[in-house]
Amino acid sequence: TELRLRDLVTGADRRIAFPIAHDQVQALAWQDLVPRYAFTPDGRGIVLSRDGGIERIDLASGKSTPIPFVAHVDQAIGPSTRQDIREDRGPVRARLIMGPAVSPDRRTLAFSALGRLWLMSLGDPHAAPSAPHAFAPGLDPAFQPSWSPDGKSLAFVTWSEAGAGAVWRAPLDGSAPPSRISDLPAFYSNPVFTPDGRTVLAVRSPQQARLDLYMEYDLIRAASLVGFPAMGGPARVITSGKIAGPAQFTADGSAFLLADDGLDRLDLASGQRTLAVKVTGPGWYFQEGPAPVDDLRISPGGDWLLAQVAQQLHLVAMPRQTGATVDLTHPGAPHRRVTLAGADYFAWSPDGREIDFSLGSTLHIRPLASIPLDPPDRPSWQAAPPASSERTYAAEVTAPRRIGAGAVLLTNARVLTMAGGDKVLDRADILIRDGRIAAVAASGRIAAPPGAAVRDLAGLTVLPGFIDDHDHIATVRRRVLGLADWGLRARLAWGVTTSFDPSTLTIDMLAYQDLLDDGQMLGPRLRQTGVALFSMQRFASFDEVMAVIRRYRDDYGLRNIKEYRTGDRRVREWVEMACHDLGMQPTTEGALSFKLDLTQIIDGFAGNEHALVASPLRADVLTLLKAARTSYTTTLSITNGGYEGEDHLVARDDPRDEAKVKRFWPRIFRDQALSRRPWRTLPEYRFPAIAADAAALAVRGGLVGMGSHGEAPGIGFHDEMELHALGGMAPMAVLHAATAGSAEAIGRLSDLGTIEPGKIADLVVLAADPLADIRNTRRVVEVMRDGILYDAASLAELWPERRAAPPPPEGTGDERWLPPGG
């Protein structure tokens, strides 16, 4: 960006100053896109801010004269929200009961947790709850149980990446084994019995369509509603389009189905659909105006609707006019927000007198009559007060946590400890016992315990497992989960032992966290904030903020949270205050707006995600970041006030056909992500300047993390490290940010990020020295997570057990698309 002077009479113009500063047009600033400038009172000069100072430029000669100034700053900052978060090492407790369904007689709860189906008796809520017991074992993973009208059997679905899915029916009393009632392998969801119990309806879409979708998010998808005889048989296609299940029924036998236009009335015989009602509410920050609610259910009587938006449940009267639109912000009908903390899954009781909803691993049953309504002419977003008649049932499902049991001694390695000033041990031994580091010392000084395995790592370099502290896990399947996710496996194969997702989009990531910890899935340790807090929360009081953040801590068992454009500064400070009071660690981002970033750092938020775009940062901002101990994770791979850094490396390296990429990535995603990137000269990119800021902060002793944003699973983390090095960050500083820095950024330095006694045994073994060339981090030979050692080339388990490598994901062929005749 340059400053030019134009003669308004002649039209001639000329350059006055170049460059003045990189503008923020490619960022999202709302004001001050370029630094301020002004004419002097006599019109003979320009005064402007440049290079961290103030100068006067004489218009006649073009001579620049510095204007000295000193600013004495006494800046108050809010109390830090940084926490010391310890890793659980006991049994894995399911954070989420998925698809909970209460039996028609209201005495039994069916649900899915830790990838399998469970039944739990609903006795006296004031007595000790009965323990859930497994249902239909052997068909795991299984999801979305649905009761037959007589309560004597359950329908449910199974699915896997390799074997597709099916719809099943099983008698409740175990008198017969589960029977497959679907006729074709496909992706099925939301099975439900028709009121006469003779047919099971489910939503079906092709298996390959699911596998080929990089990010699965919305309930609504291109699919067909199909019906099967309850005892099995050929499917009948009832209707197709962009739909979501389950099919819904009212007491008069009318059928309804949620679709892209709203809630449709459905003729089961002809498949004809007509819009019954559309319900909207506040949407994401990037959406204009009201947006369709996330989910919608009609009451058995047909006179009420339950709508879910921003994880809150709303009750609103069904409009009399067919095809009407109801805006929850101004519904023009009796309405009330039902939940204060939130709701994950919800349903009506068969008689419509009660509302069932779950939060975390707890079922709530609330009588409809206990919910006071706001009249149509006085709309409100305030939640209904808790009712004394509400019943709650806690479902506790646990599984053993998988760690490397036993002892193994790693000998003769070069060890980059990232502890004690990034101490390097040129030849050292590491003793691992029961998933933790027991000792680290010069080679020959640690005696192998009886029965311990010994592995010689001479010539290899060992450092702590990489921690990707800003890693959106997009490849996972939602609601009907997949336990062989290629993206998670790729991360572990490239040495990422902990992935931290700051904004998960859906609650399903809670279930994936548990499945990775109990060993049913292969991948890094997954930690997260859950779904981030956005403006659609419509927070109106500090008490509302406290209630929602308690959900994350008490119902989801989380200690981190993400604030992103929740509202004005008062609302953002409510979030910070609630986190401080509840022992939660928040991170935030300024949406690439520098002034928003600064207010959040000043207010005490522990983390800041994405680039601070007004680069280069000067002593004032660097001092503020260090004093506040706010972590800085730049995510250079994506938007950072300029072009995406990932473009530069993909265009330069063409990694699509690397052997390891081909081993872990399906071909379709290699084509999508690694085949088409624009080439630009390096000076066109902004990431070197942002990386230089991170390097300057690290030199000052500030806290820098490393996050890839998840666009290129596994390899993307190494790209992020290289992008920092291209900006002048020293290899040791890059490695520190990727290990100890990221561990501290997410509050877990007490357990992760360094190689020293007492830490969890997460390690990366490299074939070459990363201090000599940061690209050597890609040469991962072995990777250890929780004391379990894997071959990085295949993810075959090497210790404590010998297990074969998982098969490559579907569609990992080598063929490239060629045009006709090519």
Beta strands, then each sheet from edge to edge (+ up, - down):
strand 1: 3-6
strand 2: 13-17
strand 3: 37-39
strand 4: 45-50
strand 5: 53-58
strand 6: 64-66
strand 7: 92-93
strand 8: 98-102
strand 9: 108-113
strand 10: 116-121
strand 11: 133-135
strand 12: 142-147
strand 13: 153-160
strand 14: 164-171
strand 15: 179-180
strand 16: 187-193
strand 17: 199-205
strand 18: 221-229
strand 19: 236-249
strand 20: 255-259
strand 21: 262-266
strand 22: 273-281
strand 23: 291-292
strand 24: 295-298
strand 25: 304-309
strand 26: 312-317
strand 27: 324-327
strand 28: 335-337
strand 29: 345-348
strand 30: 354-359
strand 31: 362-367
strand 32: 391-394
strand 33: 398-399
strand 34: 407-416
strand 35: 424-433
strand 36: 436-442
strand 37: 453-456
strand 38: 461-464
strand 39: 466-468
strand 40: 496-501
strand 41: 525-528
strand 42: 560-563
strand 43: 585-589
strand 44: 607-609
strand 45: 631-633
strand 46: 763-766
strand 47: 780-785
strand 48: 788-791
strand 49: 797-799
sheet 1: 1+ 2-
sheet 2: 3+ 4- 5+ 6-
sheet 3: 7+ 33-
sheet 4: 8+ 9- 10+ 11-
sheet 5: 12+ 13- 14+ 15-
sheet 6: 16+ 17- 18+ 19- 20+ 21- 22+ 23-
sheet 7: 16+ 17- 18+ 19- 20+ 21- 22+ 27+
sheet 8: 24+ 25- 26+ 28-
sheet 9: 29+ 30- 31+ 32-
sheet 10: 36+ 35- 34+ 37+
sheet 11: 36+ 35- 34+ 38+ 46- 47+ 48- 49+
sheet 12: 39+ 40+ 41+
sheet 13: 42+ 43+ 44+ 45+
end
